[in-house]
Amino acid sequence: MKGHHPTPQNLAEKMVRRLFEGNLPMEGDRILYPGCGTAPFAVAVENICQENGWPTPSGYGVDISPELLEAAREQSLRHVRFEQRDFLASEMLEEEGPFNYIVGNPPYVPIEGLNKEEKTRYRAEFGTASGRFDLYILFFERALEMLAPSGRITFITPEKWEYVETATPLRTLLRDEEVHVEEIRHIEEDTFEGLITFPSVTTIRRSQPSKTRVVLRDGTTHATMLPASGQSWASSIRGADLRDMETGLTLGDVTTRVSAGMATGADSIFVMKRDEVPSSLEPDWVRPTVSGRQLNEKGSPRTDSVLLCPYRDDGSLVEEQKLGTFGEWAQRHRDRLEDRSCVKKAGKEWYAWHETPPMSDLLQPKIVFKDIEKEPRFWAEREGDIIPRHSVYYLVPDQGVSFDGLLTYLNSPIAQEWMEANCQRAANGFLRLQSRVLRQLPVPKDIVESYQTALAL
């Protein structure tokens, strides 16, 4: 089954104990195992109920994989029947439910793993099938539809639904007046062997909302009232009270651009050391450049690397008949350059870059930073001549914004704390400094020299 990642038995037992915590099973209760796989949760339920002398709920397990269901039936569990069914099919609502308990490990299937028919069906039937949704998000919605009053759900999923834009409808749904997110527990990032998923165990109850208990990976706990709208929950979950930062201004308000650097589609050809550039190409076709790795190594955006650039200062591509020595050089690599997707699929000229450079912004004094970093750091590129590559992001301050003031603020502890609380996690404790998130960073008004004047205009 696509998206299926076996749940370790010890984890399944911990999740079932959380499912029953303060909500012990009673005679007549029902439990649902969506995407049941080989039945680790059903095994845990039967063992824990027998161990404690509790009534075992009547169980129902569904999965679309006959192979996994065969393995589940081989467990010889007494309390559960298994059927080959699609949990996300509308027929589930007509024939089954409600359930007092729902527990599972929904499949992780990004939108790229779905065919056209599946995408169309899900978008028509699920309010949470928004943007580049993942299948596990839909499992939350369907489970809520099948949950009895006062019933409880415990799911393990990637944590990113707590803050990515795609999951906005899910976060809105989970702040419904009859849905209480009881607990969010972040567990070890390597819980699933061979995967780095940043898993989160979420327990939800059909009841009036209240504060959510949060357990972070370092063992610290706190209670928080999650935002009522679909906005990111990251700062609330990570325990950062940053309300005093709100000024009415964000980084997006005071910058012309916050964007990733350029992708050529063939860095091995367009990028070289300055002393390797043929003399016939200097200086008309050469631009200084920097990569994320070089920012770390040099501690400065100024490096000995250059980009061979067929674009004018206004961003227009030089016509092929006017390429001169650049064209002679590029012809030697034509087969490789024509093999890129930007040429084959997007119809770009064979010597163009994968992305068209916004030269009017790139050739400005700017602040640069790595796309992924454990401790975010920002550098000044004051000359405005360096073209960042795709592993480097850059931002261009608006006129009237203090360049040095903004740079100092971005490297300040308070800004770093905000990024720690709001940016998406990458492996090994690193943060993804996505432009969409950074544009929301509150900034102090005193770095905008003409703030009041700008408001008046």
Secondary structure, DSSP 8 states (H G I E B T S, - for coil): -TT-----HHHHHHHHHHHHTTS---TT-EEEEET-TT-HHHHHHHHHHHHHT----EEEEEES-HHHHHHHHTT--SSEEEEE--TTSTHHHHH---EEEEEE-----BGGGS-HHHHHHHHHH-TT--SS-BHHHHHHHHHHHTEEEEEEEEEEEEGGGGT-GGGHHHHHHTTSTT-EEEEEEE--TT-STT----EEEEEEESS----EEEE-TTS-EEEE---SSSS--HHHHTT---GGG--S-BTTTTEEEEEE-B--S-HHHHEEEGGGS-GGGTTTTEEEEE-HHHHHHHSSS--SEEEE--B-TTS-B--GGG-THHHHHHHTTHHHHHTSHHHHTT---TTS-SS---HHHHTS-EEEEESEESS--EEEE-SS--EEBTTEEEEEE-TTB-HHHHHHHHTSHHHHHHHHHHSEE-GGG-EE--HHHHTT-B--GGGBTTHHHHHH-
